[in-house]
Amino acid sequence: MKLNHFLFSLLISCGLFTAIIPASYAATLPKQPTAISSKININHASATELTNIKGIGIKKADAIVKYRTEHGNFKSLNDLTKIKGIGQKFLARLLQKNPGKLTF
């Protein structure tokens, strides 16, 4: 009896049990949330929206909004390097962590 309970628990924890759940029942189960993959426009995003970019915290987001307000819209993503604290290396890492997510 304990062995059956152990095997049942093991199947559930490994995700193997889902293979034997009828499709009609599985269709009624709630879906797992998916990551938001929408693009973020650096010329229009608020500081809060900019923090959704991996590698951008509230301080850098505020700096981006401040620079944009004082100097106008960015003409390219490379213009971010004009902001204090954002250099070429940081921008390269930012683009690597967020492929296709940033627009201007």
C-alpha positions as CSV (number, residue, x, y, z in Angstrom):
1,M,0.0,0.0,0.0
2,K,2.8,2.4,0.9
3,L,4.6,1.5,-2.3
4,N,1.5,2.4,-4.4
5,H,1.2,5.7,-2.7
6,F,4.9,6.4,-3.2
7,L,4.7,5.5,-6.9
8,F,1.6,7.6,-7.4
9,S,3.3,10.6,-5.7
10,L,6.4,10.1,-7.7
11,L,4.4,10.0,-11.0
12,I,2.6,13.2,-10.1
13,S,5.8,15.1,-9.0
14,C,7.6,14.0,-12.2
15,G,4.7,15.1,-14.4
16,L,4.3,11.6,-15.7
17,F,0.8,11.2,-14.4
18,T,-0.5,13.8,-16.9
19,A,0.1,11.2,-19.7
20,I,-2.7,9.0,-18.3
21,I,-5.2,11.8,-17.6
22,P,-8.1,11.7,-20.2
23,A,-7.8,14.5,-22.8
24,S,-11.3,15.7,-22.0
25,Y,-10.4,16.2,-18.3
26,A,-7.0,17.8,-19.2
27,A,-8.7,20.4,-21.3
28,T,-10.6,21.7,-18.3
29,L,-7.5,22.2,-16.2
30,P,-6.2,25.8,-15.9
31,K,-3.3,26.6,-18.2
32,Q,0.1,27.6,-16.8
33,P,0.8,31.3,-17.1
34,T,3.2,32.1,-19.9
35,A,5.9,34.8,-19.9
36,I,4.9,38.1,-21.5
37,S,6.9,38.4,-24.7
38,S,5.6,41.7,-25.9
39,K,8.0,44.3,-27.2
40,I,8.8,47.4,-25.1
41,N,9.2,50.7,-26.9
42,I,11.9,52.7,-25.1
43,N,10.4,56.0,-26.5
44,H,7.0,55.4,-25.0
45,A,7.4,53.1,-22.0
46,S,7.0,54.4,-18.5
47,A,9.7,53.7,-15.9
48,T,7.6,50.9,-14.5
49,E,7.2,49.3,-17.9
50,L,11.0,49.6,-18.5
51,T,11.6,47.6,-15.4
52,N,10.1,44.6,-17.2
53,I,13.3,44.5,-19.3
54,K,15.8,42.0,-17.8
55,G,18.7,44.0,-16.4
56,I,16.8,47.3,-15.9
57,G,16.0,48.3,-12.4
58,I,14.0,51.3,-11.3
59,K,17.1,53.6,-11.2
60,K,18.1,52.9,-14.8
61,A,14.5,53.1,-15.9
62,D,14.1,56.5,-14.2
63,A,17.4,57.6,-15.9
64,I,16.1,56.5,-19.3
65,V,12.8,58.4,-18.9
66,K,14.6,61.5,-17.6
67,Y,17.0,61.4,-20.6
68,R,14.2,60.9,-23.0
69,T,12.2,63.8,-21.5
70,E,15.2,66.2,-21.7
71,H,16.6,65.1,-25.1
72,G,13.7,63.7,-27.1
73,N,13.1,60.3,-28.5
74,F,15.9,57.8,-29.1
75,K,16.8,57.3,-32.7
76,S,18.3,53.9,-32.1
77,L,18.9,51.5,-29.2
78,N,22.6,52.5,-29.3
79,D,21.4,56.0,-28.1
80,L,20.9,54.4,-24.6
81,T,24.7,54.5,-24.2
82,K,24.4,58.3,-23.9
83,I,22.8,57.8,-20.5
84,K,25.2,57.8,-17.5
85,G,25.6,54.2,-16.3
86,I,24.8,52.5,-19.6
87,G,27.8,51.7,-21.7
88,Q,28.4,49.5,-24.7
89,K,29.0,46.4,-22.6
90,F,25.8,46.9,-20.6
91,L,23.8,47.5,-23.7
92,A,25.2,44.3,-25.3
93,R,24.2,42.3,-22.2
94,L,20.8,44.0,-22.2
95,L,20.1,43.0,-25.8
96,Q,21.4,39.5,-25.2
97,K,19.1,39.0,-22.2
98,N,16.1,40.5,-24.1
99,P,16.3,39.4,-27.7
100,G,13.8,41.1,-29.9
101,K,12.0,42.7,-26.9
102,L,13.3,46.3,-27.3
103,T,12.1,48.8,-29.9
104,F,12.4,52.5,-30.4
